[in-house]
Amino acid sequence: MKIQQTIEQKLNSGLSPSHLEVINESHMHSVPPNSETHFKVVVVSDSFDGKRQVGRHQLVYGLLQEELAGEVHALSLFTFTDSEWLAREQTVADSPECLGGSKADK
């Protein structure tokens, strides 16, 4: 199973989100083609009610600890309750292009 699919499965099982987007943004970074190392995650769940951003992120990190200890290098998290998501008009900002270089570039 691909890493993106695993992330989706674990977040669906652990958070029962009303909205979930797992976007592979690896192509925006200095990694080989078809990599699964950089992800943007937008998750809307009642599990976040009454929790601050740190607590929400900790929930996600706990569910994805194996992936974060392995091949996933970066995880951009956008965590919302249903009411917060509606107030944002169900959108998040686009990710910026990577400005870093490869260690091989010297």
C-alpha positions in Angstrom: 0.0 0.0 0.0 1.3 3.5 -0.8 2.1 5.9 2.0 -0.6 8.3 1.0 -3.2 5.6 1.1 -2.0 4.4 4.5 -2.2 8.0 5.8 -5.7 8.3 4.5 -6.8 5.0 6.0 -5.3 5.7 9.5 -6.8 9.2 9.7 -10.2 8.0 8.5 -10.1 5.2 11.1 -8.8 7.3 14.0 -10.6 10.6 13.5 -13.8 9.8 11.5 -13.4 13.1 9.6 -16.2 14.9 7.8 -13.6 16.1 5.4 -10.1 14.7 4.6 -7.5 15.7 2.0 -4.1 14.1 1.9 -2.1 15.8 -0.8 1.3 14.5 -1.9 3.5 17.6 -2.4 6.7 15.7 -2.8 7.0 16.9 -6.4 7.5 20.4 -5.1 10.7 19.4 -3.3 14.2 18.1 -4.2 13.3 14.4 -4.1 13.3 11.7 -6.7 10.2 11.3 -9.0 7.2 9.5 -7.5 8.4 10.1 -4.0 6.0 10.1 -1.0 7.9 12.2 1.5 6.0 15.5 1.8 2.3 15.7 2.5 -0.3 18.4 3.1 -3.2 17.1 5.3 -6.5 18.9 5.7 -8.7 17.2 8.2 -12.0 18.3 9.7 -13.2 16.2 12.7 -15.4 16.4 15.8 -12.4 14.8 17.5 -10.8 18.3 17.6 -13.6 19.9 19.5 -12.2 21.7 22.6 -8.6 21.0 21.6 -5.9 23.6 20.7 -3.8 23.2 17.6 -1.0 21.5 19.5 -3.4 18.8 20.8 -4.9 18.3 17.4 -1.5 17.9 15.8 -0.6 15.4 18.6 -3.6 13.3 17.7 -2.6 13.2 14.1 1.1 12.5 14.9 0.0 9.7 17.2 -1.9 8.0 14.4 0.9 8.5 11.9 3.9 7.7 14.1 5.2 4.8 12.0 5.0 6.9 8.8 6.7 9.9 10.4 9.5 7.7 11.8 10.0 6.3 8.3 9.8 7.8 4.8 7.6 10.9 5.6 9.9 13.9 5.8 7.3 16.7 6.1 3.7 16.9 7.1 1.8 20.2 6.8 -1.3 20.0 9.0 -4.6 21.9 8.7 -6.9 20.7 11.5 -10.4 22.1 11.9 -13.7 21.4 13.6 -16.8 21.4 11.3 -17.7 25.0 12.4 -14.1 26.3 11.8 -14.0 24.7 8.4 -17.3 26.3 7.4 -16.1 29.7 8.7 -13.0 29.3 6.5 -15.4 28.7 3.6 -13.8 25.2 3.3 -10.5 26.4 1.9 -6.8 26.5 2.9 -4.0 28.4 1.4 -1.9 26.8 -1.3 1.5 25.6 -0.2 4.5 27.7 -1.3 7.2 26.2 -3.6 10.2 24.8 -1.8 13.1 27.2 -1.6 15.6 24.7 -0.3 18.0 22.8 -2.4 19.3 19.3 -2.5 22.3 18.3 -0.4 23.8 17.2 -3.7 23.6 20.8 -5.0 26.9 22.4 -4.0 
